[in-house]
């Protein structure tokens, strides 16, 4: 409830439409339903309500299912809110700063930051190609909107292979382009000057710390 109230406040402050913020949840609604059913039918809890062979519907399983699905929904909304209000370069710079202590144990943090930056910037491109491939498959008779789960699953199989092929092709083109421009190591890249933290940044850090503290004290 505390995290939900915080996300709702952030959504109001961002000025983004609610429909756009919850769009990732609507896209994977079937997946969330499967997770809910798996927890409800296979979670070994007390107060069994009904049994069918290996399936045991229990009150604890239902509570566990709603808890897992609720956490996933909040994570999806918060992640979508972050990507819609923050530039990819800012996200990459922040992540690089957070993982910088891992240098002490030999982790190449600069290379990891480059990988994350490329992955984030390729998401819109892959989404556009996915939509184009989907429209092509619909023109060839694929039934993505069919009410039958078997037909819908069969329609998604021809969609997966072209997406993987397109991703590998894009990765190869990017690697060739980086080599042609003289890219060698991430540590040799120049970086823009970092802006100092503003009062709003300190406020956000304090709020996050308070939420984590309340969570720890509540569970303790």
C-alpha positions as CSV (number, residue, x, y, z in Angstrom):
1,X,0.0,0.0,0.0
2,X,2.9,2.4,0.8
3,X,4.6,1.7,-2.6
4,X,1.3,2.0,-4.4
5,X,0.6,5.4,-2.8
6,X,4.2,6.5,-3.7
7,X,3.8,5.4,-7.4
8,X,0.4,7.1,-7.6
9,X,1.9,10.3,-6.3
10,X,4.8,10.1,-8.8
11,X,2.3,9.5,-11.6
12,X,0.3,12.6,-10.7
13,X,3.5,14.7,-10.5
14,X,4.7,13.4,-13.9
15,X,1.5,14.5,-15.6
16,X,1.5,11.3,-17.7
17,X,-1.8,9.7,-18.7
18,X,-2.8,6.7,-16.6
19,X,-3.5,4.7,-19.8
20,X,0.1,5.1,-21.0
21,X,1.5,4.2,-17.5
22,X,-0.3,1.0,-17.2
23,X,0.1,-0.1,-20.9
24,X,2.8,-2.7,-20.1
25,X,0.4,-4.4,-17.6
26,X,-2.3,-4.7,-20.2
27,X,0.2,-6.2,-22.7
28,X,1.1,-9.1,-20.4
29,X,-2.3,-9.6,-18.7
30,X,-2.5,-13.2,-19.8
31,X,1.0,-13.9,-18.3
32,X,-0.1,-12.3,-15.0
33,X,-3.2,-14.5,-15.0
34,X,-1.1,-17.6,-15.5
35,X,1.2,-16.6,-12.6
36,X,-1.9,-16.0,-10.4
37,X,-3.3,-19.5,-11.2
38,X,0.1,-21.2,-10.8
39,X,0.4,-19.8,-7.3
40,X,-3.2,-20.4,-6.4
41,X,-3.2,-24.1,-7.5
42,X,0.4,-25.2,-6.6
43,X,1.3,-23.2,-3.5
44,X,1.3,-25.5,-0.5
45,X,-0.8,-23.5,2.0
46,X,-3.3,-24.2,4.7
47,X,-7.1,-23.9,4.4
48,X,-7.4,-25.9,1.1
49,X,-10.7,-24.9,-0.6
50,X,-10.8,-27.5,-3.4
51,X,-8.6,-30.3,-4.9
52,X,-8.4,-31.8,-8.4
53,X,-5.6,-34.3,-8.6
54,X,-2.3,-32.4,-8.4
55,X,-4.1,-29.1,-8.1
56,X,-4.9,-27.8,-4.7
57,X,-6.7,-24.4,-4.4
58,X,-5.9,-22.9,-1.0
59,X,-6.5,-19.6,0.6
60,X,-2.7,-19.2,1.1
61,X,-2.1,-19.9,-2.6
62,X,-4.6,-17.2,-3.6
63,X,-3.0,-14.7,-1.3
64,X,0.4,-15.6,-2.6
65,X,-0.7,-15.3,-6.2
66,X,-2.2,-11.8,-5.7
67,X,0.9,-10.7,-3.8
68,X,3.2,-11.8,-6.6
69,X,1.0,-10.4,-9.3
70,X,0.6,-7.1,-7.4
71,X,4.4,-6.8,-7.0
72,X,4.9,-7.4,-10.7
73,X,2.3,-4.8,-11.6
74,X,3.9,-2.2,-9.4
75,X,7.3,-2.9,-10.8
76,X,6.1,-2.6,-14.4
77,X,4.3,0.7,-13.8
78,X,7.3,2.1,-11.9
79,X,9.7,1.0,-14.6
80,X,7.5,2.4,-17.4
81,X,7.2,5.7,-15.5
82,X,11.0,5.9,-15.2
83,X,11.6,5.2,-18.9
84,X,8.9,7.7,-20.0
85,X,10.2,10.6,-17.9
86,X,14.0,10.0,-17.9
87,X,16.4,10.2,-20.9
88,X,18.3,6.9,-21.6
89,X,21.6,8.7,-21.2
90,X,20.6,9.8,-17.7
91,X,19.6,6.3,-16.8
92,X,22.9,4.9,-18.1
93,X,24.9,7.5,-16.2
94,X,23.0,6.8,-13.0
95,X,23.5,3.1,-13.3
96,X,27.2,3.5,-14.0
97,X,27.6,5.6,-10.9
98,X,25.7,3.0,-8.8
99,X,27.8,0.0,-10.0
100,X,31.1,1.9,-9.8
101,X,32.1,0.2,-6.4
102,X,32.1,-3.1,-8.3
103,X,35.4,-2.1,-9.9
104,X,37.1,-3.1,-6.7
105,X,36.3,-6.8,-7.4
106,X,37.2,-6.6,-11.1
107,X,33.9,-5.9,-12.7
108,X,34.2,-3.9,-15.9
109,X,31.7,-1.2,-15.0
110,X,32.3,0.9,-18.1
111,X,31.5,-2.0,-20.4
112,X,28.4,-2.9,-18.4
113,X,27.2,0.7,-18.6
114,X,27.7,0.6,-22.4
115,X,25.7,-2.6,-22.7
116,X,22.9,-1.2,-20.6
117,X,22.9,2.0,-22.7
118,X,22.7,0.2,-26.0
119,X,20.0,-2.1,-24.7
120,X,17.8,0.8,-23.5
121,X,18.2,2.7,-26.7
122,X,17.3,-0.3,-28.9
123,X,14.0,-0.9,-27.1
124,X,12.0,1.5,-29.2
125,X,13.6,0.2,-32.4
126,X,12.8,-3.4,-31.6
127,X,9.2,-2.4,-30.6
128,X,8.7,-0.8,-34.0
129,X,10.1,-3.8,-35.8
130,X,7.9,-6.1,-33.7
131,X,4.8,-4.2,-34.6
132,X,5.8,-4.2,-38.3
133,X,6.4,-8.0,-38.2
134,X,3.1,-8.5,-36.4
135,X,1.2,-6.5,-39.1
136,X,2.9,-8.6,-41.7
137,X,1.9,-11.9,-40.0
138,X,-1.7,-10.6,-39.6
139,X,-1.8,-10.0,-43.4
140,X,-0.6,-13.6,-43.9
141,X,-3.5,-14.9,-41.7
142,X,-2.1,-14.9,-38.2
143,X,-4.8,-14.6,-35.5
144,X,-3.2,-12.7,-32.6
145,X,-6.6,-11.6,-31.4
146,X,-8.3,-15.0,-31.5
147,X,-10.3,-16.1,-28.4
148,X,-8.8,-19.5,-28.6
149,X,-5.6,-19.7,-26.5
150,X,-4.1,-22.4,-28.8
151,X,-4.5,-20.3,-31.9
152,X,-3.1,-17.2,-30.2
153,X,0.0,-19.2,-29.0
154,X,0.5,-20.6,-32.5
155,X,0.3,-17.1,-34.0
156,X,3.1,-15.9,-31.7
157,X,5.6,-18.6,-32.8
158,X,6.2,-17.1,-36.3
159,X,6.7,-13.7,-34.5
160,X,9.5,-14.8,-32.2
161,X,12.0,-16.1,-34.8
162,X,12.0,-12.9,-37.0
163,X,12.4,-10.7,-33.9
164,X,15.5,-12.7,-32.8
165,X,17.0,-12.6,-36.3
166,X,16.4,-8.8,-36.5
167,X,18.0,-8.3,-33.1
168,X,21.1,-10.2,-34.1
169,X,21.3,-8.3,-37.4
170,X,21.0,-5.0,-35.5
171,X,23.7,-6.0,-33.0
172,X,26.1,-7.0,-35.9
173,X,25.4,-3.7,-37.7
174,X,26.0,-1.7,-34.5
175,X,29.3,-3.6,-33.7
176,X,30.6,-2.8,-37.3
177,X,29.6,0.8,-37.0
178,X,31.4,1.2,-33.6
179,X,34.6,-0.4,-35.0
180,X,34.4,1.8,-38.1
181,X,34.3,4.9,-35.8
182,X,37.4,3.8,-33.8
183,X,35.7,2.4,-30.7
184,X,38.1,0.3,-28.6
185,X,37.4,0.4,-24.9
186,X,34.6,2.0,-22.9
187,X,37.1,3.6,-20.4
188,X,38.5,5.7,-23.2
189,X,35.1,7.4,-23.9
190,X,34.7,11.0,-22.9
191,X,31.8,11.8,-20.6
192,X,29.6,14.9,-20.2
193,X,30.0,16.9,-17.0
194,X,27.7,15.6,-14.3
195,X,25.1,18.1,-13.0
196,X,25.1,18.5,-9.2
197,X,22.2,17.2,-7.2
198,X,19.2,19.5,-7.0
199,X,16.9,19.9,-3.9
200,X,14.4,17.7,-5.7
201,X,17.0,15.0,-6.0
202,X,17.8,15.1,-2.3
203,X,14.0,15.0,-1.6
204,X,13.6,11.9,-3.7
205,X,16.6,10.2,-2.0
206,X,15.1,10.9,1.4
207,X,11.7,9.6,0.4
208,X,13.2,6.4,-1.0
209,X,15.2,5.9,2.2
210,X,12.2,6.4,4.4
211,X,10.2,3.9,2.3
212,X,12.9,1.3,2.7
213,X,13.2,1.9,6.4
214,X,9.4,1.6,6.9
215,X,9.5,-1.7,4.9
216,X,12.3,-3.1,7.1
217,X,10.7,-2.1,10.3
218,X,7.3,-3.4,9.3
219,X,8.8,-6.8,8.3
220,X,11.0,-6.9,11.4
